[in-house]
Amino acid sequence: MTEAEKAQAIYAARREEQMERYHRDALMLAEKLLDRAAELGATTDEFEEAVRYIQAWTHEVMALQPPTMKFIRRKQRFLLQKGKEELENMPVHGVWPDKTVEGGVRG
């Protein structure tokens, strides 16, 4: 096994462990939320409304946080590529081949 393969195997194992822990923690939280809703006598509709509220709140909080450098770099690359494509496809204005003289000045 090469060093690169070892590194990939270690990364994959860590990633799998992290995902298992994340799902386990998320499952535990979900169970606690369901238990608490049952203790409060919440209906299914009320619980679903509470979940929608949590999702909306989460999206709002995420929108207020500053973007990460990874996001900024990706957006910059996208805009640069889009700008290049627009420049390549942009019609050339002000060029009259039959009426131009040397230096590009119209006669």
Buried (B, 14 or more C-beta within 10 A) or exposed (E): EEEEEEEEEEEEEEEEEEEEEEEEEEEEEEEEBEEEBEEEEBEEEEBEEBEEEEEEEEEEEEEEEEEEEEEEEEEEEEEEEEEEEEEEEEEEEEEEEEEEEEEEEEE
